Amino acid sequence: MSPFFVMFLLLGLIFGQTASLCAPSEYTIHVEKRECAYCLAINTTICAGFCMTRDSNGKKLLLKSALSQNVCTYKEMLYRTALIPGCPHHTIPYYSYPVALSCKCGKCNTDYSDCVRERLRTNYCTKPQKLCNL
């Protein structure tokens, strides 16, 4: 191996976060409640992208701190609340959702993120749709 290649490889491992492509991305959430007449399409931003991850085949030989399983997650976020139209009086017509202001590569926090493989979900409306741009 050439010294240039080894140096490039080491710098890549040291500064791996700079090569990550984790950033706020536009996303549409479809929200509906059984009791309400409409489905609400909400335009928001979520954290999405690629983060450098190191995983060794020799996991048993290394300390856990030497292994890195980073995900693209929220650095700064705020919550907004939308009103779902067409709900009867006995139903709470509000839906709160996160808005990503900035993102980072880091450990997944289960307090506000789903850290497991995404289940097969449907992200569409089964009722007439209303659009919410906040």
N, CA, C and O atoms as a printed pandas DataFrame, in Angstrom:
     atom_number atom_name residue_name chain_id  residue_number  x_coord  y_coord  z_coord
0              1         N          MET        A               1    0.834   -1.182    0.000
1              2        CA          MET        A               1    0.000    0.000    0.000
2              3         C          MET        A               1    0.876    1.241    0.000
3              4         O          MET        A               1    1.915    1.297    0.659
4              5         N          SER        A               2    0.436    2.219   -0.745
5              6        CA          SER        A               2    1.202    3.458   -0.802
6              7         C          SER        A               2    0.956    4.293    0.454
7              8         O          SER        A               2   -0.117    4.207    1.051
8              9         N          PRO        A               3    1.925    5.089    0.855
9             10        CA          PRO        A               3    1.750    5.940    2.042
10            11         C          PRO        A               3    0.590    6.921    1.873
11            12         O          PRO        A               3   -0.099    7.247    2.839
12            13         N          PHE        A               4    0.379    7.390    0.638
13            14        CA          PHE        A               4   -0.728    8.314    0.374
14            15         C          PHE        A               4   -2.073    7.647    0.678
15            16         O          PHE        A               4   -2.944    8.257    1.299
16            17         N          PHE        A               5   -2.238    6.405    0.243
17            18        CA          PHE        A               5   -3.487    5.683    0.476
18            19         C          PHE        A               5   -3.720    5.458    1.969
19            20         O          PHE        A               5   -4.839    5.622    2.455
20            21         N          VAL        A               6   -2.656    5.080    2.701
21            22        CA          VAL        A               6   -2.774    4.842    4.135
22            23         C          VAL        A               6   -3.155    6.137    4.859
23            24         O          VAL        A               6   -4.003    6.121    5.751
24            25         N          MET        A               7   -2.533    7.255    4.480
25            26        CA          MET        A               7   -2.851    8.542    5.105
26            27         C          MET        A               7   -4.295    8.932    4.805
27            28         O          MET        A               7   -5.005    9.406    5.692
28            29         N          PHE        A               8   -4.733    8.739    3.566
29            30        CA          PHE        A               8   -6.113    9.055    3.189
30            31         C          PHE        A               8   -7.096    8.198    3.984
31            32         O          PHE        A               8   -8.128    8.692    4.438
32            33         N          LEU        A               9   -6.781    6.937    4.148
33            34        CA          LEU        A               9   -7.636    6.021    4.909
34            35         C          LEU        A               9   -7.719    6.449    6.373
35            36         O          LEU        A               9   -8.809    6.467    6.945
36            37         N          LEU        A              10   -6.595    6.791    6.981
37            38        CA          LEU        A              10   -6.584    7.240    8.375
38            39         C          LEU        A              10   -7.355    8.545    8.559
39            40         O          LEU        A              10   -8.125    8.687    9.509
40            41         N          LEU        A              11   -7.150    9.486    7.659
41            42        CA          LEU        A              11   -7.900   10.741    7.745
42            43         C          LEU        A              11   -9.395   10.499    7.580
43            44         O          LEU        A              11  -10.210   11.146    8.238
44            45         N          GLY        A              12   -9.751    9.573    6.709
45            46        CA          GLY        A              12  -11.163    9.232    6.528
46            47         C          GLY        A              12  -11.785    8.656    7.784
47            48         O          GLY        A              12  -12.935    8.959    8.103
48            49         N          LEU        A              13  -11.045    7.834    8.495
49            50        CA          LEU        A              13  -11.549    7.265    9.740
50            51         C          LEU        A              13  -11.640    8.312   10.844
51            52         O          LEU        A              13  -12.586    8.310   11.632
52            53         N          ILE        A              14  -10.655    9.206   10.901
53            54        CA          ILE        A              14  -10.639   10.237   11.943
54            55         C          ILE        A              14  -11.731   11.267   11.712
55            56         O          ILE        A              14  -12.441   11.643   12.645
56            57         N          PHE        A              15  -11.868   11.722   10.482
57            58        CA          PHE        A              15  -12.825   12.778   10.164
58            59         C          PHE        A              15  -14.039   12.224    9.426
59            60         O          PHE        A              15  -14.555   12.865    8.511
60            61         N          GLY        A              16  -14.486   11.062    9.811
61            62        CA          GLY        A              16  -15.603   10.393    9.133
62            63         C          GLY        A              16  -16.894   11.182    9.168
63            64         O          GLY        A              16  -17.697   11.095    8.239
64            65         N          GLN        A              17  -17.107   11.952   10.227
65            66        CA          GLN        A              17  -18.355   12.717   10.334
66            67         C          GLN        A              17  -18.464   13.757    9.230
67            68         O          GLN        A              17  -19.569   14.069    8.785
68            69         N          THR        A              18  -17.328   14.303    8.777
69            70        CA          THR        A              18  -17.394   15.321    7.743
70            71         C          THR        A              18  -17.840   14.740    6.413
71            72         O          THR        A              18  -18.340   15.471    5.558
72            73         N          ALA        A              19  -17.670   13.445    6.224
73            74        CA          ALA        A              19  -18.084   12.797    4.987
74            75         C          ALA        A              19  -19.542   12.351    5.058
75            76         O          ALA        A              19  -20.098   11.874    4.069
76            77         N          SER        A              20  -20.149   12.506    6.210
77            78        CA          SER        A              20  -21.534   12.073    6.372
78            79         C          SER        A              20  -22.475   13.046    5.669
79            80         O          SER        A              20  -22.198   14.242    5.580
80            81         N          LEU        A              21  -23.559   12.530    5.184
81            82        CA          LEU        A              21  -24.546   13.342    4.473
82            83         C          LEU        A              21  -25.860   13.316    5.246
83            84         O          LEU        A              21  -26.867   12.812    4.748
84            85         N          CYS        A              22  -25.851   13.849    6.442
85            86        CA          CYS        A              22  -27.009   13.857    7.328
86            87         C          CYS        A              22  -27.531   15.290    7.405
87            88         O          CYS        A              22  -26.812   16.185    7.849
88            89         N          ALA        A              23  -28.776   15.516    6.977
89            90        CA          ALA        A              23  -29.308   16.876    6.926
90            91         C          ALA        A              23  -30.839   16.848    6.982
91            92         O          ALA        A              23  -31.455   15.818    6.708
92            93         N          PRO        A              24  -31.448   17.981    7.338
93            94        CA          PRO        A              24  -32.908   18.048    7.288
94            95         C          PRO        A              24  -33.408   17.826    5.850
95            96         O          PRO        A              24  -32.863   18.381    4.897
96            97         N          SER        A              25  -34.444   17.013    5.722
97            98        CA          SER        A              25  -35.035   16.698    4.415
98            99         C          SER        A              25  -36.536   16.913    4.482
99           100         O          SER        A              25  -37.172   16.651    5.503
100          101         N          GLU        A              26  -37.088   17.392    3.385
101          102        CA          GLU        A              26  -38.537   17.593    3.334
102          103         C          GLU        A              26  -39.243   16.245    3.364
103          104         O          GLU        A              26  -38.786   15.274    2.760
104          105         N          TYR        A              27  -40.362   16.202    4.079
105          106        CA          TYR        A              27  -41.110   14.958    4.222
106          107         C          TYR        A              27  -42.582   15.294    4.431
107          108         O          TYR        A              27  -42.906   16.298    5.064
108          109         N          THR        A              28  -43.456   14.474    3.912
109          110        CA          THR        A              28  -44.895   14.654    4.099
110          111         C          THR        A              28  -45.431   13.531    4.964
111          112         O          THR        A              28  -45.253   12.353    4.656
112          113         N          ILE        A              29  -46.091   13.908    6.055
113          114        CA          ILE        A              29  -46.723   12.945    6.959
114          115         C          ILE        A              29  -48.218   12.958    6.669
115          116         O          ILE        A              29  -48.817   14.026    6.547
116          117         N          HIS        A              30  -48.817   11.791    6.560
117          118        CA          HIS        A              30  -50.263   11.686    6.393
118          119         C          HIS        A              30  -50.867   11.215    7.709
119          120         O          HIS        A              30  -50.522   10.148    8.218
120          121         N          VAL        A              31  -51.772   12.022    8.252
121          122        CA          VAL        A              31  -52.355   11.759    9.567
122          123         C          VAL        A              31  -53.866   11.675    9.435
123          124         O          VAL        A              31  -54.500   12.535    8.823
124          125         N          GLU        A              32  -54.436   10.622   10.022
125          126        CA          GLU        A              32  -55.888   10.535   10.069
126          127         C          GLU        A              32  -56.313    9.819   11.339
127          128         O          GLU        A              32  -55.596    8.971   11.870
128          129         N          LYS        A              33  -57.485   10.178   11.807
129          130        CA          LYS        A              33  -58.091    9.511   12.954
130          131         C          LYS        A              33  -59.380    8.878   12.482
131          132         O          LYS        A              33  -60.065    9.414   11.610
132          133         N          ARG        A              34  -59.705    7.752   13.052
133          134        CA          ARG        A              34  -60.900    7.013   12.650
134          135         C          ARG        A              34  -62.153    7.883   12.753
135          136         O          ARG        A              34  -63.036    7.806   11.899
136          137         N          GLU        A              35  -62.231    8.711   13.800
137          138        CA          GLU        A              35  -63.437    9.503   14.054
138          139         C          GLU        A              35  -63.560   10.729   13.155
139          140         O          GLU        A              35  -64.650   11.288   13.031
140          141         N          CYS        A              36  -62.479   11.157   12.531
141          142        CA          CYS        A              36  -62.460   12.406   11.768
142          143         C          CYS        A              36  -62.752   12.153   10.286
143          144         O          CYS        A              36  -62.498   11.067    9.765
144          145         N          ALA        A              37  -63.288   13.172    9.626
145          146        CA          ALA        A              37  -63.726   13.027    8.241
146          147         C          ALA        A              37  -62.594   13.137    7.224
147          148         O          ALA        A              37  -62.726   12.658    6.098
148          149         N          TYR        A              38  -61.490   13.758    7.607
149          150        CA          TYR        A              38  -60.421   14.021    6.647
150          151         C          TYR        A              38  -59.086   13.452    7.102
151          152         O          TYR        A              38  -58.861   13.178    8.282
152          153         N          CYS        A              39  -58.218   13.286    6.127
153          154        CA          CYS        A              39  -56.820   12.948    6.353
154          155         C          CYS        A              39  -56.037   14.243    6.169
155          156         O          CYS        A              39  -56.352   15.041    5.286
156          157         N          LEU        A              40  -55.032   14.452    6.989
157          158        CA          LEU        A              40  -54.237   15.672    6.914
158          159         C          LEU        A              40  -52.847   15.339    6.392
159          160         O          LEU        A              40  -52.160   14.490    6.960
160          161         N          ALA        A              41  -52.429   15.993    5.326
161          162        CA          ALA        A              41  -51.073   15.846    4.792
162          163         C          ALA        A              41  -50.252   17.015    5.319
163          164         O          ALA        A              41  -50.540   18.171    5.009
164          165         N          ILE        A              42  -49.227   16.712    6.118
165          166        CA          ILE        A              42  -48.414   17.746    6.760
166          167         C          ILE        A              42  -47.023   17.740    6.145
167          168         O          ILE        A              42  -46.347   16.711    6.130
168          169         N          ASN        A              43  -46.599   18.893    5.636
169          170        CA          ASN        A              43  -45.237   19.042    5.120
170          171         C          ASN        A              43  -44.334   19.479    6.267
171          172         O          ASN        A              43  -44.599   20.485    6.925
172          173         N          THR        A              44  -43.266   18.719    6.505
173          174        CA          THR        A              44  -42.343   19.013    7.587
174          175         C          THR        A              44  -40.933   18.659    7.141
175          176         O          THR        A              44  -40.712   18.330    5.975
176          177         N          THR        A              45  -39.984   18.724    8.057
177          178        CA          THR        A              45  -38.628   18.276    7.769
178          179         C          THR        A              45  -38.243   17.217    8.799
179          180         O          THR        A              45  -38.588   17.317    9.976
180          181         N          ILE        A              46  -37.531   16.212    8.334
181          182        CA          ILE        A              46  -37.019   15.147    9.197
182          183         C          ILE        A              46  -35.517   15.036    8.948
183          184         O          ILE        A              46  -35.002   15.586    7.975
184          185         N          CYS        A              47  -34.824   14.330    9.823
185          186        CA          CYS        A              47  -33.403   14.071    9.608
186          187         C          CYS        A              47  -33.258   12.800    8.784
187          188         O          CYS        A              47  -33.837   11.762    9.105
188          189         N          ALA        A              48  -32.481   12.903    7.727
189          190        CA          ALA        A              48  -32.282   11.750    6.856
190          191         C          ALA        A              48  -30.906   11.859    6.222
191          192         O          ALA        A              48  -30.383   12.953    6.009
192          193         N          GLY        A              49  -30.339   10.711    5.930
193          194        CA          GLY        A              49  -29.067   10.706    5.231
194          195         C          GLY        A              49  -28.131    9.635    5.750
195          196         O          GLY        A              49  -28.509    8.769    6.539
196          197         N          PHE        A              50  -26.909    9.721    5.285
197          198        CA          PHE        A              50  -25.882    8.720    5.542
198          199         C          PHE        A              50  -24.958    9.182    6.653
199          200         O          PHE        A              50  -24.539   10.338    6.682
200          201         N          CYS        A              51  -24.645    8.281    7.562
201          202        CA          CYS        A              51  -23.654    8.541    8.614
202          203         C          CYS        A              51  -22.598    7.447    8.566
203          204         O          CYS        A              51  -22.911    6.274    8.365
204          205         N          MET        A              52  -21.360    7.839    8.750
205          206        CA          MET        A              52  -20.264    6.860    8.792
206          207         C          MET        A              52  -20.468    5.936    9.981
207          208         O          MET        A              52  -20.769    6.391   11.085
208          209         N          THR        A              53  -20.307    4.652    9.756
209          210        CA          THR        A              53  -20.467    3.648   10.804
210          211         C          THR        A              53  -19.279    2.711   10.747
211          212         O          THR        A              53  -18.831    2.308    9.673
212          213         N          ARG        A              54  -18.781    2.376   11.915
213          214        CA          ARG        A              54  -17.684    1.411   11.986
214          215         C          ARG        A              54  -18.187    0.185   12.720
215          216         O          ARG        A              54  -18.721    0.274   13.826
216          217         N          ASP        A              55  -18.010   -0.928   12.103
217          218        CA          ASP        A              55  -18.401   -2.189   12.718
218          219         C          ASP        A              55  -17.340   -3.215   12.357
219          220         O          ASP        A              55  -16.972   -3.373   11.193
220          221         N          SER        A              56  -16.872   -3.883   13.345
221          222        CA          SER        A              56  -15.769   -4.820   13.121
222          223         C          SER        A              56  -16.271   -6.252   13.185
223          224         O          SER        A              56  -17.215   -6.561   13.912
224          225         N          ASN        A              57  -15.634   -7.113   12.423
225          226        CA          ASN        A              57  -15.945   -8.540   12.521
226          227         C          ASN        A              57  -15.440   -9.109   13.840
227          228         O          ASN        A              57  -15.922  -10.144   14.301
228          229         N          GLY        A              58  -14.474   -8.436   14.441
229          230        CA          GLY        A              58  -13.911   -8.904   15.703
230          231         C          GLY        A              58  -14.554   -8.213   16.893
231          232         O          GLY        A              58  -13.849   -7.750   17.789
232          233         N          LYS        A              59  -15.874   -8.134   16.919
233          234        CA          LYS        A              59  -16.584   -7.427   17.978
234          235         C          LYS        A              59  -16.222   -7.932   19.370
235          236         O          LYS        A              59  -16.156   -7.150   20.319
236          237         N          LYS        A              60  -15.992   -9.208   19.492
237          238        CA          LYS        A              60  -15.710   -9.781   20.810
238          239         C          LYS        A              60  -14.334   -9.361   21.316
239          240         O          LYS        A              60  -14.078   -9.400   22.519
240          241         N          LEU        A              61  -13.448   -8.961   20.407
241          242        CA          LEU        A              61  -12.101   -8.577   20.791
242          243         C          LEU        A              61  -11.980   -7.103   21.149
243          244         O          LEU        A              61  -11.009   -6.704   21.792
244          245         N          LEU        A              62  -12.955   -6.283   20.742
245          246        CA          LEU        A              62  -12.881   -4.837   20.944
246          247         C          LEU        A              62  -13.802   -4.386   22.070
247          248         O          LEU        A              62  -14.789   -5.047   22.392
248          249         N          LEU        A              63  -13.456   -3.244   22.661
249          250        CA          LEU        A              63  -14.339   -2.620   23.638
250          251         C          LEU        A              63  -15.559   -2.070   22.914
251          252         O          LEU        A              63  -15.483   -1.721   21.736
252          253         N          LYS        A              64  -16.677   -1.994   23.613
253          254        CA          LYS        A              64  -17.890   -1.467   22.985
254          255         C          LYS        A              64  -17.698   -0.030   22.519
255          256         O          LYS        A              64  -18.288    0.388   21.523
256          257         N          SER        A              65  -16.874    0.723   23.236
257          258        CA          SER        A              65  -16.639    2.117   22.852
258          259         C          SER        A              65  -15.897    2.235   21.522
259          260         O          SER        A              65  -15.925    3.294   20.896
260          261         N          ALA        A              66  -15.236    1.168   21.083
261          262        CA          ALA        A              66  -14.510    1.197   19.816
262          263         C          ALA        A              66  -15.440    0.985   18.627
263          264         O          ALA        A              66  -15.078    1.299   17.493
264          265         N          LEU        A              67  -16.620    0.463   18.874
265          266        CA          LEU        A              67  -17.595    0.251   17.809
266          267         C          LEU        A              67  -18.509    1.467   17.734
267          268         O          LEU        A              67  -18.908    2.008   18.765
268          269         N          SER        A              68  -18.833    1.887   16.556
269          270        CA          SER        A              68  -19.660    3.079   16.378
270          271         C          SER        A              68  -20.822    2.766   15.455
271          272         O          SER        A              68  -20.618    2.410   14.295
272          273         N          GLN        A              69  -22.020    2.896   15.954
273          274        CA          GLN        A              69  -23.230    2.693   15.146
274          275         C          GLN        A              69  -24.014    3.998   15.164
275          276         O          GLN        A              69  -24.983    4.134   15.911
276          277         N          ASN        A              70  -23.604    4.942   14.354
277          278        CA          ASN        A              70  -24.246    6.247   14.315
278          279         C          ASN        A              70  -25.413    6.261   13.341
279          280         O          ASN        A              70  -25.411    5.571   12.322
280          281         N          VAL        A              71  -26.405    7.066   13.684
281          282        CA          VAL        A              71  -27.566    7.270   12.821
282          283         C          VAL        A              71  -27.747    8.766   12.608
283          284         O          VAL        A              71  -27.231    9.579   13.375
284          285         N          CYS        A              72  -28.469    9.116   11.578
285          286        CA          CYS        A              72  -28.809   10.508   11.318
286          287         C          CYS        A              72  -29.976   10.862   12.234
287          288         O          CYS        A              72  -31.071   10.316   12.090
288          289         N          THR        A              73  -29.743   11.772   13.172
289          290        CA          THR        A              73  -30.761   12.083   14.178
290          291         C          THR        A              73  -30.827   13.597   14.414
291          292         O          THR        A              73  -30.014   14.358   13.890
292          293         N          TYR        A              74  -31.799   14.006   15.201
293          294        CA          TYR        A              74  -32.023   15.428   15.458
294          295         C          TYR        A              74  -30.919   16.033   16.322
295          296         O          TYR        A              74  -30.525   15.466   17.341
296          297         N          LYS        A              75  -30.436   17.185   15.895
297          298        CA          LYS        A              75  -29.554   17.997   16.735
298          299         C          LYS        A              75  -30.410   19.060   17.413
299          300         O          LYS        A              75  -30.345   19.249   18.628
300          301         N          GLU        A              76  -31.215   19.751   16.606
301          302        CA          GLU        A              76  -32.184   20.718   17.119
302          303         C          GLU        A              76  -33.525   20.450   16.446
303          304         O          GLU        A              76  -33.594   20.198   15.243
304          305         N          MET        A              77  -34.580   20.508   17.238
305          306        CA          MET        A              77  -35.916   20.311   16.672
306          307         C          MET        A              77  -36.920   21.086   17.501
307          308         O          MET        A              77  -36.639   21.505   18.624
308          309         N          LEU        A              78  -38.079   21.264   16.931
309          310        CA          LEU        A              78  -39.200   21.828   17.658
310          311         C          LEU        A              78  -40.439   21.045   17.278
311          312         O          LEU        A              78  -40.467   20.360   16.256
312          313         N          TYR        A              79  -41.457   21.152   18.105
313          314        CA          TYR        A              79  -42.718   20.467   17.818
314          315         C          TYR        A              79  -43.748   21.489   17.385
315          316         O          TYR        A              79  -43.835   22.579   17.952
316          317         N          ARG        A              80  -44.517   21.138   16.391
317          318        CA          ARG        A              80  -45.655   21.943   15.945
318          319         C          ARG        A              80  -46.902   21.094   16.103
319          320         O          ARG        A              80  -46.834   19.866   16.152
320          321         N          THR        A              81  -48.021   21.754   16.181
321          322        CA          THR        A              81  -49.293   21.059   16.335
322          323         C          THR        A              81  -50.221   21.485   15.215
323          324         O          THR        A              81  -50.349   22.673   14.921
324          325         N          ALA        A              82  -50.866   20.514   14.593
325          326        CA          ALA        A              82  -51.811   20.767   13.509
326          327         C          ALA        A              82  -53.207   20.332   13.947
327          328         O          ALA        A              82  -53.358   19.435   14.777
328          329         N          LEU        A              83  -54.202   20.966   13.389
329          330        CA          LEU        A              83  -55.603   20.649   13.656
330          331         C          LEU        A              83  -56.115   19.758   12.529
331          332         O          LEU        A              83  -56.070   20.144   11.361
332          333         N          ILE        A              84  -56.599   18.575   12.873
333          334        CA          ILE        A              84  -57.169   17.666   11.879
334          335         C          ILE        A              84  -58.617   18.098   11.634
335          336         O          ILE        A              84  -59.415   18.121   12.571
336          337         N          PRO        A              85  -58.964   18.437   10.402
337          338        CA          PRO        A              85  -60.316   18.935   10.128
338          339         C          PRO        A              85  -61.364   17.815   10.120
339          340         O          PRO        A              85  -61.055   16.650    9.874
340          341         N          GLY        A              86  -62.596   18.203   10.395
341          342        CA          GLY        A              86  -63.719   17.267   10.302
342          343         C          GLY        A              86  -63.850   16.313   11.466
343          344         O          GLY        A              86  -64.401   15.224   11.307
344          345         N          CYS        A              87  -63.356   16.692   12.639
345          346        CA          CYS        A              87  -63.457   15.820   13.811
346          347         C          CYS        A              87  -64.683   16.205   14.647
347          348         O          CYS        A              87  -64.972   17.391   14.805
348          349         N          PRO        A              88  -65.401   15.221   15.181
349          350        CA          PRO        A              88  -66.531   15.528   16.061
350          351         C          PRO        A              88  -66.040   16.138   17.383
351          352         O          PRO        A              88  -64.860   16.037   17.721
352          353         N          HIS        A              89  -66.951   16.766   18.119
353          354        CA          HIS        A              89  -66.595   17.489   19.342
354          355         C          HIS        A              89  -65.973   16.606   20.421
355          356         O          HIS        A              89  -65.160   17.095   21.205
356          357         N          HIS        A              90  -66.325   15.336   20.485
357          358        CA          HIS        A              90  -65.803   14.460   21.539
358          359         C          HIS        A              90  -64.382   13.926   21.243
359          360         O          HIS        A              90  -63.811   13.206   22.062
360          361         N          THR        A              91  -63.819   14.280   20.078
361          362        CA          THR        A              91  -62.493   13.799   19.673
362          363         C          THR        A              91  -61.472   14.923   19.783
363          364         O          THR        A              91  -61.765   16.068   19.439
364          365         N          ILE        A              92  -60.280   14.600   20.259
365          366        CA          ILE        A              92  -59.194   15.582   20.284
366          367         C          ILE        A              92  -58.644   15.698   18.859
367          368         O          ILE        A              92  -58.078   14.735   18.341
368          369         N          PRO        A              93  -58.803   16.861   18.219
369          370        CA          PRO        A              93  -58.451   16.988   16.802
370          371         C          PRO        A              93  -57.012   17.437   16.537
371          372         O          PRO        A              93  -56.715   17.874   15.425
372          373         N          TYR        A              94  -56.121   17.347   17.506
373          374        CA          TYR        A              94  -54.777   17.867   17.339
374          375         C          TYR        A              94  -53.754   16.747   17.131
375          376         O          TYR        A              94  -53.888   15.647   17.668
376          377         N          TYR        A              95  -52.733   17.063   16.337
377          378        CA          TYR        A              95  -51.630   16.132   16.107
378          379         C          TYR        A              95  -50.319   16.916   16.211
379          380         O          TYR        A              95  -50.130   17.897   15.492
380          381         N          SER        A              96  -49.418   16.495   17.095
381          382        CA          SER        A              96  -48.111   17.143   17.253
382          383         C          SER        A              96  -47.054   16.327   16.526
383          384         O          SER        A              96  -47.072   15.097   16.550
384          385         N          TYR        A              97  -46.134   17.030   15.882
385          386        CA          TYR        A              97  -45.111   16.373   15.082
386          387         C          TYR        A              97  -43.792   17.146   15.190
387          388         O          TYR        A              97  -43.802   18.355   15.419
388          389         N          PRO        A              98  -42.658   16.452   15.027
389          390        CA          PRO        A              98  -41.356   17.135   15.112
390          391         C          PRO        A              98  -40.990   17.808   13.792
391          392         O          PRO        A              98  -41.362   17.351   12.711
392          393         N          VAL        A              99  -40.253   18.901   13.914
393          394        CA          VAL        A              99  -39.691   19.609   12.769
394          395         C          VAL        A              99  -38.188   19.693   13.003
395          396         O          VAL        A              99  -37.745   20.283   13.987
396          397         N          ALA        A             100  -37.415   19.114   12.117
397          398        CA          ALA        A             100  -35.960   19.129   12.252
398          399         C          ALA        A             100  -35.428   20.500   11.853
399          400         O          ALA        A             100  -35.689   20.980   10.750
400          401         N          LEU        A             101  -34.681   21.125   12.758
401          402        CA          LEU        A             101  -34.009   22.386   12.457
402          403         C          LEU        A             101  -32.570   22.125   12.013
403          404         O          LEU        A             101  -32.056   22.781   11.107
404          405         N          SER        A             102  -31.929   21.152   12.670
405          406        CA          SER        A             102  -30.593   20.724   12.272
406          407         C          SER        A             102  -30.422   19.261   12.674
407          408         O          SER        A             102  -31.128   18.752   13.545
408          409         N          CYS        A             103  -29.475   18.601   12.024
409          410        CA          CYS        A             103  -29.280   17.163   12.233
410          411         C          CYS        A             103  -27.820   16.873   12.545
411          412         O          CYS        A             103  -26.937   17.697   12.303
412          413         N          LYS        A             104  -27.586   15.681   13.090
413          414        CA          LYS        A             104  -26.229   15.249   13.402
414          415         C          LYS        A             104  -26.154   13.731   13.281
415          416         O          LYS        A             104  -27.172   13.040   13.305
416          417         N          CYS        A             105  -24.958   13.238   13.152
417          418        CA          CYS        A             105  -24.725   11.808   13.233
418          419         C          CYS        A             105  -24.392   11.499   14.681
419          420         O          CYS        A             105  -23.468   12.082   15.247
420          421         N          GLY        A             106  -25.133   10.591   15.276
421          422        CA          GLY        A             106  -24.898   10.266   16.668
422          423         C          GLY        A             106  -25.694    9.047   17.079
423          424         O          GLY        A             106  -26.325    8.384   16.255
424          425         N          LYS        A             107  -25.652    8.769   18.357
425          426        CA          LYS        A             107  -26.393    7.636   18.904
426          427         C          LYS        A             107  -27.886    7.935   18.820
427          428         O          LYS        A             107  -28.312    9.077   18.988
428          429         N          CYS        A             108  -28.660    6.913   18.564
429          430        CA          CYS        A             108  -30.111    7.068   18.456
430          431         C          CYS        A             108  -30.719    7.206   19.852
431          432         O          CYS        A             108  -30.464    6.381   20.730
432          433         N          ASN        A             109  -31.513    8.240   20.050
433          434        CA          ASN        A             109  -32.173    8.483   21.331
434          435         C          ASN        A             109  -33.608    7.980   21.236
435          436         O          ASN        A             109  -34.415    8.536   20.491
436          437         N          THR        A             110  -33.924    6.941   21.982
437          438        CA          THR        A             110  -35.252    6.332   21.906
438          439         C          THR        A             110  -36.328    7.189   22.552
439          440         O          THR        A             110  -37.508    6.845   22.478
440          441         N          ASP        A             111  -35.953    8.303   23.187
441          442        CA          ASP        A             111  -36.956    9.203   23.755
442          443         C          ASP        A             111  -37.784    9.877   22.668
443          444         O          ASP        A             111  -38.954   10.191   22.884
444          445         N          TYR        A             112  -37.180   10.101   21.492
445          446        CA          TYR        A             112  -37.914   10.784   20.427
446          447         C          TYR        A             112  -37.681   10.189   19.038
447          448         O          TYR        A             112  -38.132   10.764   18.047
448          449         N          SER        A             113  -36.996    9.066   18.944
449          450        CA          SER        A             113  -36.741    8.451   17.641
450          451         C          SER        A             113  -37.043    6.962   17.678
451          452         O          SER        A             113  -36.904    6.310   18.713
452          453         N          ASP        A             114  -37.457    6.435   16.536
453          454        CA          ASP        A             114  -37.619    4.998   16.375
454          455         C          ASP        A             114  -36.286    4.466   15.881
455          456         O          ASP        A             114  -35.900    4.719   14.740
456          457         N          CYS        A             115  -35.583    3.735   16.727
457          458        CA          CYS        A             115  -34.208    3.334   16.435
458          459         C          CYS        A             115  -34.081    1.941   15.833
459          460         O          CYS        A             115  -32.965    1.471   15.611
460          461         N          VAL        A             116  -35.163    1.290   15.573
461          462        CA          VAL        A             116  -35.116   -0.043   14.990
462          463         C          VAL        A             116  -35.436    0.046   13.510
463          464         O          VAL        A             116  -35.827    1.097   13.001
464          465         N          ARG        A             117  -35.260   -1.078   12.833
465          466        CA          ARG        A             117  -35.570   -1.093   11.417
466          467         C          ARG        A             117  -37.022   -0.671   11.205
467          468         O          ARG        A             117  -37.922   -1.117   11.917
468          469         N          GLU        A             118  -37.231    0.188   10.225
469          470        CA          GLU        A             118  -38.571    0.706    9.982
470          471         C          GLU        A             118  -39.493   -0.408    9.529
471          472         O          GLU        A             118  -39.176   -1.177    8.623
472          473         N          ARG        A             119  -40.634   -0.473   10.177
473          474        CA          ARG        A             119  -41.639   -1.452    9.775
474          475         C          ARG        A             119  -42.282   -1.006    8.469
475          476         O          ARG        A             119  -42.218    0.165    8.096
476          477         N          LEU        A             120  -42.889   -1.938    7.796
477          478        CA          LEU        A             120  -43.595   -1.608    6.574
478          479         C          LEU        A             120  -44.814   -0.781    6.944
479          480         O          LEU        A             120  -45.733   -1.271    7.600
480          481         N          ARG        A             121  -44.816    0.457    6.527
481          482        CA          ARG        A             121  -45.909    1.360    6.868
482          483         C          ARG        A             121  -46.500    1.933    5.596
483          484         O          ARG        A             121  -45.851    2.000    4.553
484          485         N          THR        A             122  -47.719    2.334    5.711
485          486        CA          THR        A             122  -48.339    3.030    4.605
486          487         C          THR        A             122  -48.361    4.503    4.956
487          488         O          THR        A             122  -48.806    4.878    6.040
488          489         N          ASN        A             123  -47.895    5.324    4.068
489          490        CA          ASN        A             123  -47.896    6.759    4.286
490          491         C          ASN        A             123  -48.773    7.406    3.225
491          492         O          ASN        A             123  -48.303    8.133    2.350
492          493         N          TYR        A             124  -50.064    7.114    3.336
493          494        CA          TYR        A             124  -51.026    7.697    2.422
494          495         C          TYR        A             124  -52.353    7.837    3.157
495          496         O          TYR        A             124  -52.515    7.339    4.271
496          497         N          CYS        A             125  -53.281    8.510    2.530
497          498        CA          CYS        A             125  -54.581    8.758    3.139
498          499         C          CYS        A             125  -55.615    7.766    2.617
499          500         O          CYS        A             125  -55.596    7.393    1.443
500          501         N          THR        A             126  -56.509    7.347    3.494
501          502        CA          THR        A             126  -57.644    6.533    3.074
502          503         C          THR        A             126  -58.922    7.363    3.035
503          504         O          THR        A             126  -59.960    6.894    2.569
504          505         N          LYS        A             127  -58.843    8.607    3.529
505          506        CA          LYS        A             127  -59.982    9.531    3.550
506          507         C          LYS        A             127  -59.656   10.720    2.653
507          508         O          LYS        A             127  -58.519   10.858    2.200
508          509         N          PRO        A             128  -60.635   11.576    2.393
509          510        CA          PRO        A             128  -60.321   12.807    1.610
510          511         C          PRO        A             128  -59.195   13.574    2.298
511          512         O          PRO        A             128  -59.115   13.624    3.525
512          513         N          GLN        A             129  -58.340   14.163    1.489
513          514        CA          GLN        A             129  -57.106   14.774    2.001
514          515         C          GLN        A             129  -57.205   16.292    2.076
515          516         O          GLN        A             129  -57.751   16.944    1.185
516          517         N          LYS        A             130  -56.659   16.841    3.169
517          518        CA          LYS        A             130  -56.451   18.283    3.334
518          519         C          LYS        A             130  -54.952   18.486    3.488
519          520         O          LYS        A             130  -54.274   17.656    4.095
520          521         N          LEU        A             131  -54.426   19.581    2.945
521          522        CA          LEU        A             131  -52.996   19.861    3.021
522          523         C          LEU        A             131  -52.724   20.908    4.078
523          524         O          LEU        A             131  -53.430   21.913    4.164
524          525         N          CYS        A             132  -51.702   20.675    4.883
525          526        CA          CYS        A             132  -51.309   21.599    5.953
526          527         C          CYS        A             132  -49.884   22.042    5.696
527          528         O          CYS        A             132  -48.966   21.231    5.824
528          529         N          ASN        A             133  -49.662   23.299    5.335
529          530        CA          ASN        A             133  -48.326   23.859    5.181
530          531         C          ASN        A             133  -48.070   24.823    6.314
531          532         O          ASN        A             133  -48.629   25.919    6.347
532          533         N          LEU        A             134  -47.227   24.415    7.244
533          534        CA          LEU        A             134  -46.915   25.283    8.380
534          535         C          LEU        A             134  -45.494   25.746    8.314
535          536         O          LEU        A             134  -45.045   26.488    9.188
